[in-house]
Each structure stands twice: as structure tokens, then as C-alpha cells.
């Protein structure tokens, strides 16, 4: 019995000496932390794989795959650029139809197609020698339309931020498709001819639209995109300040006309019938006289 107690006491003493060492408890804490952290990471990795597999089966993207759609912080504001690669050899052959322009300018901004005159909703650009040329994106954005129109030629529409879009018509060929992400000044096609405006020859018809409203592109060339929003706000405020037309307007009194009536209120037919009756009576009276 004494030997067993002695051995037990010896074991306890060795264990106490072991735990009294300075590095024992920090080592235990460190090992415990490593075990817990490993378990957490393993659980997260397993959960992410399960979520990705489930979303892949549903044909959807995971949250990690959508990181490209995040908004870039500190992205520089673009200036509206001329939609051509070589702007020095290109000139405006037809301008935007402005309601406050002169009579000559309004006539020059009309397009005659199928014996019908229409107002130009953009500008037509063409080279001086009449040759075709590369057309580029005026601003960065996403292509929402790239199709051929039998009258307008190939048409490309690029969507930008805050309801802004740019339209490129009369293209002979295109190098983009719907859904493409486009950078500013990237070539999207070549200028060509169309039936709508044959007199412009090889050209590109360029439009800027804000919430579906066509704006004059020349007013915003080489200016920040923010100026378009400011111009729309200014236009809206000016329209709000304009006085409304008066609602209570007296209508001019119209005189009742009695067409075909005499001074006595009889119609010409009645007068003629009376006259003919009198003549008949006179003739009858005369015939009775010897």
C-alpha cells in the first residue's frame, strides 16, 4: 500500500512540475486556437462549396462571381468624345434640329425620306473625301442593341449610367454585339450609307439621349457627362418658371347668319313662290277681261 501511494504521489509531483513550466499553458492555448481556427475555416470552405454547387445547378452566379459588377471607387468622369477615331478628317454634314434656330438652319437640319421631311435628332458626321471610316464609342457602357435596319443601316445603341444612352446609325458593319462591355473610343463599326439620308453619303448618324429625350451632341462635346444632367435640370427649372397660358379666355361672339332669307324672314323659295302666285293671279284676271 505504501509503495502504491508513493508511486501515485510521485506521478502527481511530476505532473505538477510539468504544468509549472512557463511554456506549457501558452503552448496549450496556441494549440487550442489552431484547432478551433482550422475547424472554422474547414466549415466555411465546405459551406461555400455547397452554395456554389447549388447555384451552379440553378444556373446562377455566386456572390464571389459578382465581384466584377461592383462599382469602382474613384472612377474618373469621362468627357463626351467625338464618335470617330480620326476626328480631324471628319466634319458635321447635318446638324441637330433646334427649335430656336434660324429658318435656314432649321431647313438644313431636315431629312427628306419618302417625300416626308423629318427633324434630325442627332448629327451626321462624314469625311471630306466621302470615304468610309472607323466609328468609335463616345462613352463607356454596355451594348443594348446591335442590329441591321433596312432603312437606317446597322444600328448600335450603348447604354450608360443615369439614363444616358448613345446611338450610332448608318453603319456598314459592326464589330460588337448585344451585351458587350465597351470602353470609350473603342471601335464599334464602320460608317456607311443608308436609305434614310442618302444625301450624306458615307456617314454616321450620332445621337445622345437622356431618359429617351434626344439632345444636341454638339452642346456636350469634350465636356464631362455631368454637364448633361445639369443641362436637363436647368431646362426643367426654366420650363417650370414659364407662366401658364390663361384659362379664362372669352370667345368672340358669332352672329347668327340667315343664309337664303329675306328681310321679312321668308326664304327665297317662299318669296319666289309668292311672286309666281301673284303672277298667276294677274294672268287669270287679265284673261277674264274682254
PyMOL commands that set and color helices and strands:
alter all, ss='L'
color gray80, all
select helices_A, chain A and resi 2-19+22-58+65-69+87-89+103-108+198-200+217-219+226-241+268-288
alter helices_A, ss='H'
color red, helices_A
select strands_A, chain A and resi 90-94+110-113+116-119+123-127+134-136+141-149+153-159+164-174+181-182+187-191+204-210+213-215
alter strands_A, ss='S'
color yellow, strands_A
deselect
rebuild
show_as cartoon
